[in-house]
Amino acid sequence: MNRLGSALSASTTKALILGAGELAKELVIELQRLGIETIAVDRYRNAPAMQVSHRSYVINMLDKNELSNIILKEAPQIIIPEIEAINTEELINLEKQGFNVIPNSFSVNATMNRETIRNIASKELKLKTSTYRFASSLEELENNAKDVDFPCLVKPIMSSSGKGQSLVSNKESLKTAWDKSQIHGRSGRGKVIIESFINFDYEITLLTAKSEEKISFCEPIGHNQEDGDYIESWQPHPVPKNILKKCQKVAEKIVSRLSGNGIFGVELFIKDEAVYFSEVSPRPHDTGMVTLISQDISEFEIHVKAILGMKIPKKINSRPSASVVIKGFGKSNNIRFEGIKEALEEEGVSIRLFGKPSIDGSRRLGVILAHSDKIENALAKANKARKKIKIIY
């Protein structure tokens, strides 16, 4: 149930966004378009959303005291978690004190832990998933991997964008996978999930909006990944009607169980006519950046309007469009770009540079967006434009 009507009508609504990356930046812009005061929080200065928010703070969001101090100081009407590296137990405590966590602290806590959400999906809701086990040590990983079989995926139970993830083809590679998971997990060392590898036909993100007890679906988004991180996405991905109905039923079940208003990025694998639940994020999804050009109402606008109890269209149509990531590899505190003018020469192409202040290794720095008469042509346009952009370190 929405609790923001009176606050919004009084023009005093304040939103605090936990995580200030590129997705949060688009959220801040949409919030401000509706007159909402915005405060962006992240672990480093000058993060993308900080550049457009009214105020910002740099804290360790895994530290319960730092997190609660900022929230108690600002007393926001809305708290919007936008990344995984947050002390979710403290969010539960703050919600008990009357703060409004989006979509709610249970959803945020459950989806940021692969063990919790997988058990909800598989054991409670009886959704089809890959075979999985959990492990808290290398020895347990080696034992439980036998039940899953090879090849299998090993992931930290708390991570995103492929961080700490490995595709393991044999027992000898398990130690390397374990070490990687312990270094790159969002909250440091800890438990991992071992998943059987599904040789799926395709995977989709089904953006699912929940507002005032109604559920709406965007058209399926297809995507390609490298090392668990998306590099390009497109919409609408063609899905047969009977399969799409199954996908929507899976998404509705998981979103209804999590409850709360907002947009949910439901990740699904399709093999023949079977639909497998993979993961869900209770917020805009990175593959959904394509909606900035494919839909009249982007995933960010949907999220904000759903949070505020505003009407969301029952059917959200899209035109053939694509997004291609501008990814950098280097080390610099002074990132510049060449070829922007040339990349924008073709009609139907636009660019979003995120404004990240530095790079050390591999990092998403922007995205090319393109629309055309067919998905294939939109992807070709976006990739052609990407090749014209040079990153200067």
DABELUR-V424594 format. One record per run of one state. SS is the DSSP state (a for helix, b for strand, c for the rest). FROM is the first residue (numbers start at 1). LEN is the number of residues. If there is no record, write none. Layout:
ss=SS from=FROM len=LEN
ss=SS from=FROM len=LEN
This chain:
ss=c from=1 len=4
ss=a from=5 len=5
ss=c from=10 len=4
ss=b from=14 len=5
ss=c from=19 len=3
ss=a from=22 len=12
ss=c from=34 len=3
ss=b from=37 len=6
ss=c from=43 len=5
ss=a from=48 len=4
ss=c from=52 len=3
ss=b from=55 len=4
ss=c from=59 len=5
ss=a from=64 len=11
ss=c from=75 len=3
ss=b from=78 len=4
ss=c from=82 len=6
ss=a from=88 len=9
ss=c from=97 len=4
ss=b from=101 len=2
ss=c from=103 len=2
ss=a from=105 len=7
ss=c from=112 len=2
ss=a from=114 len=11
ss=c from=125 len=7
ss=b from=132 len=4
ss=c from=136 len=2
ss=a from=138 len=11
ss=c from=149 len=3
ss=b from=152 len=5
ss=c from=157 len=9
ss=b from=166 len=3
ss=c from=169 len=2
ss=a from=171 len=14
ss=c from=185 len=7
ss=b from=192 len=5
ss=c from=197 len=5
ss=b from=202 len=10
ss=c from=212 len=2
ss=b from=214 len=5
ss=c from=219 len=2
ss=b from=221 len=6
ss=c from=227 len=2
ss=b from=229 len=7
ss=c from=236 len=5
ss=a from=241 len=18
ss=c from=259 len=3
ss=b from=262 len=10
ss=c from=272 len=2
ss=b from=274 len=8
ss=c from=282 len=4
ss=a from=286 len=9
ss=c from=295 len=4
ss=a from=299 len=9
ss=c from=308 len=7
ss=b from=315 len=2
ss=c from=317 len=4
ss=b from=321 len=12
ss=c from=333 len=3
ss=b from=336 len=3
ss=c from=339 len=1
ss=a from=340 len=4
ss=c from=344 len=5
ss=b from=349 len=5
ss=c from=354 len=5
ss=b from=359 len=13
ss=c from=372 len=3
ss=a from=375 len=13
ss=c from=388 len=2
ss=b from=390 len=3
ss=c from=393 len=1
